[in-house]
């Protein structure tokens, strides 16, 4: 099946609806990672997700070297994130945003980022100076579009109201957690934002009304919906999951969802991961799931899932909203 594409305001390029997450990539395995990037590009996945903090910057270095060696910068959509807090302080300041952006540009071996996203928010700070510094970099051509990761929709709305009032460019993208797996607890400590689960209906309503592009992270619950984990084998297989997944997603309400995913997957001849991905792609939201595929098969399966149709009754049944299909 063919890759689906979408649009993000500020970009002329089409943006693949499946985004390759590259947080696992390092320059220590350059040839292996180049091969995966080549495969993704061949399959139509032209959008890559990375961040200033991934691998101490090594993730960005891999992408930069790959684009330089392939001469394809003009065809690749790079989403990178900056201004993540550290152990000492919160860093969503004009200085830190600027510093991280220039680091990222150097590592990526480019003079612009397609989608620049603030990795965290600091709600104690006024939004105005943040919007202004992003607009400075936008006006200089260093970023084509921008948004927030782990920004609550009310803060994005506040930022966009400030931009409109002052004749500035607004946020045009968001990267929260979104998955069929409900994020029961914060996986990395305070500051993570999800729009999944029954408590976040208002957030999803805002995203539906605004059709803001959602670059959803942990789209499969960090492996919870990988197909390797089930209620029956959890005691043996839980070691395959990392601490954030165990903390955030391994709870009864998600095992109840997983039970239903397994049933529907068997009926449709698809995998557990494909049903969980199709759940996102059939929502009335503009979702661009970030997937950590590590080989051709996994990426091909995600493309099939992106093209799989589910009924509203099936979606509601998977999400425990109704007991019958």
BELJO-V31554 format. One record per pair of residues at least 12 apart in sequence whose ideal C-beta (glycine too) atoms are under 7 Angstrom apart, sorted by the first residue. I is the first residue (numbers start at 0). GAP is how many residues later the second one is. D is the distance in Angstrom with one decimal. If there is no record, write none. Layout:
I|GAP|D / I|GAP|D
This chain:
0|302|5.5 / 0|303|5.3 / 0|306|4.5 / 1|42|6.8 / 2|13|5.3 / 2|15|6.6 / 2|40|6.5 / 2|41|3.1 / 2|42|6.4 / 2|300|5.7 / 3|13|4.1 / 3|302|5.4 / 3|303|7.0 / 4|12|6.3 / 5|207|6.7 / 5|280|6.6 / 5|282|6.5 / 7|107|6.2 / 7|137|5.4 / 7|164|5.9 / 7|165|5.7 / 7|205|5.2 / 8|136|6.3 / 8|163|4.2 / 9|134|4.9 / 9|135|3.3 / 9|162|5.6 / 10|66|6.9 / 10|103|5.8 / 10|133|5.4 / 10|134|5.7 / 12|64|5.5 / 12|101|7.0 / 14|32|5.2 / 14|62|5.2 / 14|273|6.6 / 15|28|6.0 / 15|29|4.9 / 15|30|5.1 / 15|31|4.6 / 16|271|5.5 / 16|289|5.7 / 17|27|5.6 / 17|271|6.3 / 17|273|6.0 / 17|284|5.2 / 17|285|6.2 / 17|288|5.7 / 18|28|4.6 / 18|30|5.1 / 18|60|6.9 / 18|196|6.1 / 18|269|5.3 / 18|270|6.8 / 18|271|4.6 / 18|272|7.0 / 19|20|4.7 / 19|25|5.2 / 19|28|5.3 / 19|29|6.8 / 19|271|6.7 / 19|273|6.3 / 20|28|4.9 / 20|269|4.5 / 20|270|6.0 / 20|271|4.3 / 21|26|5.7 / 21|27|6.4 / 21|28|5.0 / 21|37|5.2 / 21|40|6.9 / 21|41|6.5 / 22|31|4.6 / 22|36|6.0 / 22|269|7.0 / 23|268|6.3 / 24|34|5.2 / 24|37|4.5 / 25|29|5.0 / 25|32|4.5 / 25|36|6.8 / 26|31|5.3 / 26|34|5.4 / 26|35|5.8 / 29|32|6.6 / 29|35|6.9 / 32|29|5.1 / 33|32|5.4 / 35|258|6.6 / 36|29|4.9 / 38|257|5.0 / 38|260|6.7 / 39|259|6.1 / 42|256|5.7 / 42|257|6.7 / 42|260|6.5 / 44|254|6.4 / 45|29|6.1 / 45|30|5.8 / 45|31|5.6 / 46|30|4.1 / 46|32|6.6 / 47|15|5.7 / 47|28|6.5 / 47|30|5.7 / 47|31|6.9 / 48|30|4.9 / 48|166|6.7 / 48|241|4.8 / 49|13|5.9 / 49|30|4.9 / 50|29|5.9 / 50|30|3.9 / 50|68|5.9 / 51|28|6.7 / 51|29|6.4 / 51|30|4.5 / 51|32|6.6 / 51|48|4.6 / 51|51|6.1 / 51|52|5.5 / 52|31|4.8 / 52|66|6.9 / 56|46|6.6 / 56|50|5.2 / 59|20|6.2 / 59|44|5.6 / 59|47|3.8 / 59|48|5.2 / 60|46|4.8 / 62|15|6.6 / 62|45|6.0 / 63|43|5.4 / 63|44|4.1 / 63|45|3.7 / 63|46|6.8 / 66|42|6.8 / 67|41|5.0 / 72|37|5.8 / 76|37|4.6 / 76|38|6.9 / 77|30|6.3 / 77|35|5.7 / 77|36|5.1 / 78|35|6.7 / 78|36|4.1 / 78|38|6.3 / 78|136|6.2 / 79|24|5.0 / 79|33|5.5 / 79|36|6.5 / 80|36|4.6 / 80|37|6.9 / 80|38|4.0 / 80|68|5.4 / 81|15|6.1 / 81|18|3.3 / 81|19|5.7 / 81|22|6.3 / 81|34|6.9 / 81|36|6.6 / 81|37|6.2 / 82|13|5.1 / 82|14|4.9 / 82|17|5.7 / 82|35|4.9 / 82|36|5.8 / 82|37|6.5 / 83|35|4.0 / 83|36|5.5 / 84|35|5.3 / 84|106|6.9 / 89|32|4.6 / 91|26|6.1 / 91|28|6.2 / 91|29|6.1 / 91|30|4.2 / 91|33|6.4 / 91|38|6.5 / 93|35|5.6 / 93|39|4.0 / 96|21|6.9 / 96|36|5.5 / 97|35|6.5 / 100|15|6.6 / 100|36|6.1 / 100|41|6.3 / 104|37|6.7 / 111|29|5.8 / 111|30|5.6 / 111|31|6.6 / 111|32|6.2 / 112|29|6.9 / 112|30|5.0 / 113|30|5.2 / 113|31|6.9 / 114|30|5.2 / 114|31|7.0 / 114|32|7.0 / 114|58|5.4 / 115|27|4.0 / 115|30|4.6 / 116|29|6.8 / 116|30|5.1 / 116|31|6.3 / 116|32|4.7 / 116|56|6.5 / 116|58|5.3 / 117|30|4.9 / 117|31|6.5 / 117|33|6.9 / 118|30|5.2 / 118|31|6.9 / 119|30|5.4 / 119|71|5.4 / 120|27|6.1 / 120|29|6.2 / 120|30|4.7 / 120|34|5.8 / 122|32|6.3 / 126|28|6.6 / 126|31|5.2 / 126|32|4.7 / 126|35|5.6 / 127|34|5.3 / 129|29|7.0 / 130|28|5.2 / 130|31|5.2 / 130|32|5.4 / 130|37|5.9 / 133|12|4.9 / 134|33|4.7 / 134|34|5.5 / 137|31|5.4 / 144|27|4.8 / 144|28|6.1 / 145|25|6.4 / 146|24|4.5 / 146|25|6.1 / 146|26|3.5 / 146|27|5.1 / 146|28|6.9 / 147|23|6.1 / 147|26|5.9 / 148|26|3.7 / 149|26|6.4 / 149|41|5.9 / 149|42|5.5 / 149|43|4.4 / 150|23|6.4 / 150|42|6.4 / 151|41|5.6 / 152|50|5.0 / 152|53|4.5 / 152|54|6.7 / 155|15|5.2 / 155|18|6.1 / 158|12|5.3 / 172|40|4.9 / 172|42|6.3 / 173|38|5.5 / 173|40|5.7 / 174|40|4.1 / 174|42|6.0 / 175|17|4.7 / 175|18|5.9 / 175|19|5.0 / 175|38|6.8 / 175|40|6.8 / 176|15|6.4 / 176|16|6.8 / 176|17|4.0 / 176|19|6.5 / 176|39|6.7 / 176|40|5.6 / 176|41|5.1 / 177|16|6.8 / 177|17|5.1 / 177|18|5.1 / 177|36|6.0 / 177|38|3.7 / 177|41|6.9 / 177|102|6.6 / 177|109|6.7 / 178|17|5.3 / 178|37|6.9 / 178|39|5.8 / 178|40|5.4 / 178|41|6.5 / 178|42|5.2 / 179|45|6.6 / 179|77|5.8 / 179|96|5.0 / 179|99|4.5 / 179|138|6.1 / 179|139|6.5 / 180|40|3.2 / 180|43|5.0 / 180|44|6.2 / 180|68|4.4 / 180|73|4.9 / 180|76|6.9 / 181|14|5.6 / 181|15|3.6 / 181|71|5.6 / 181|72|5.9 / 182|13|6.0 / 182|14|6.5 / 182|65|4.9 / 182|66|6.8 / 183|64|6.2 / 183|65|7.0 / 183|67|4.5 / 184|62|5.2 / 184|63|5.4 / 185|62|7.0 / 186|57|3.4 / 186|60|5.4 / 186|61|3.9 / 187|56|5.9 / 194|12|6.5 / 203|81|6.4 / 206|78|5.0 / 207|76|5.1 / 207|77|5.6 / 210|75|4.9 / 211|74|6.8 / 212|73|5.0 / 212|75|5.9 / 213|71|5.8 / 213|72|6.2 / 213|73|4.9 / 213|74|6.6 / 214|73|4.9 / 214|75|5.9 / 215|64|6.5 / 215|71|5.7 / 215|73|5.2 / 215|74|6.3 / 216|73|5.2 / 218|58|6.6 / 218|61|6.1 / 218|70|4.0 / 218|71|6.1 / 218|72|6.2 / 219|53|5.8 / 219|56|5.5 / 220|24|6.2 / 220|28|4.1 / 220|33|6.8 / 221|19|6.7 / 221|20|6.3 / 221|22|5.7 / 221|23|3.6 / 221|27|6.7 / 222|17|6.6 / 222|18|5.2 / 222|22|5.5 / 223|17|6.9 / 223|21|5.7 / 223|25|4.4 / 223|26|6.6 / 223|30|6.3 / 224|33|6.8 / 224|36|6.6 / 224|47|5.7 / 224|48|5.7 / 224|51|3.7 / 225|47|5.7 / 226|44|5.1 / 226|45|3.9 / 226|46|5.2 / 227|12|5.8 / 228|12|6.9 / 229|28|6.7 / 229|32|6.8 / 230|24|4.9 / 230|27|6.6 / 230|28|6.4 / 252|67|6.8 / 255|64|6.0 / 256|61|6.2 / 256|62|6.9 / 256|63|6.2 / 259|57|6.2 / 259|58|5.3 / 260|14|4.9 / 260|15|5.9 / 260|57|6.3 / 263|50|6.5 / 263|54|6.8 / 269|38|6.7 / 270|30|6.3 / 272|28|6.7 / 273|27|5.7 / 273|30|6.3 / 273|31|3.9 / 273|34|6.6 / 276|12|6.2 / 276|25|5.8 / 276|28|3.7 / 276|29|6.7 / 277|27|4.8 / 277|30|4.1 / 277|32|5.4 / 278|31|6.7 / 278|36|6.3 / 278|39|5.7 / 280|24|6.8 / 280|25|4.9 / 281|27|6.7 / 281|28|4.6 / 281|33|5.9 / 312|12|4.9
